[in-house]
Amino acid sequence: MIHEIMPEVMDNQYRDRRPEGDDRVLFVRGREILVREGTDGISYPLYRDVKERTGRIVYLFSVSGHPYFLGELLTSEIGGTRFMGWEQLRDAGPRAEAFAGMTGIHLYQWYQSAQFCGRCGKKAVHHGKERMMYCPSCGHVMFPRIAPAVIVAVTDGERLLLTKYAGRENAHFALVAGFVEVGETAEECVRRELLEEVGIHVRDIRYYGSQPWGFAGNLMLAYTARLDGAHAIDLDRHELSEAAWLLPEEIPEIPDHSSLTREMIRRFREGRLYCH
Ligand SMILES: [Zn+2]
């Protein structure tokens, strides 16, 4: 999965430091990021090559000791680079660079939304010692936001429940997923989403694993579960275009395993998803 970058290691702790020399600079635009593409895959501009064209800049994290910064791009383009969309970035290599880009996009989105105090509307400033925006006027503090969401692989005997999202062309098969509501446990969210989206009840909800999914600001919490009762599907057509119970051999090959969803589907196809 995209966050599995061993032997590289990401150190997410904020540090009050300035960029230098060959530190990497991430320039983000929406959910796109500026990359160079070479024979070894993607890389990001070095500070010494872009410092004249960089406005505000803030430390993000380091990967195996190399610092990464988020920069404000003062020109419309930089030769030899292009903005890459998140759908392409998720499958790009090296994995550690794709993960750095995804995490940079998450932090960019948060910094964009934390420029002004959410309580009184005045301009917010960055705290020097930690990753926090605060309001000098009223004292309100804002930390990076992470939205928990669940994904669930439901089995009925030999079959796995797969869905396709509505309104997306060429949608791949997916698992039922949704945001955790305020005041709800992850397991309650699993039950609610399944009832809302496909009208089924489940038992034996088991934790599978988690994954940071910075493209949408999420922490994904994955579960397996077994159907409890009738397997007839009552589809929520606002959310989904299709839902079906499929045998392993009926499931098309999964293009990659960057996400928990794809990893779980792939493991089910290979008979390696534990659902009991
Ligand atoms: Zn304020």
Boltz pocket constraint, residues with backbone or C-beta under 6 A from the ligand:
constraints:
  - pocket:
      binder: B
      contacts: [[A, 117], [A, 118], [A, 119], [A, 120], [A, 121], [A, 122], [A, 135], [A, 136], [A, 137], [A, 138], [A, 139], [A, 140]]
      max_distance: 6.0
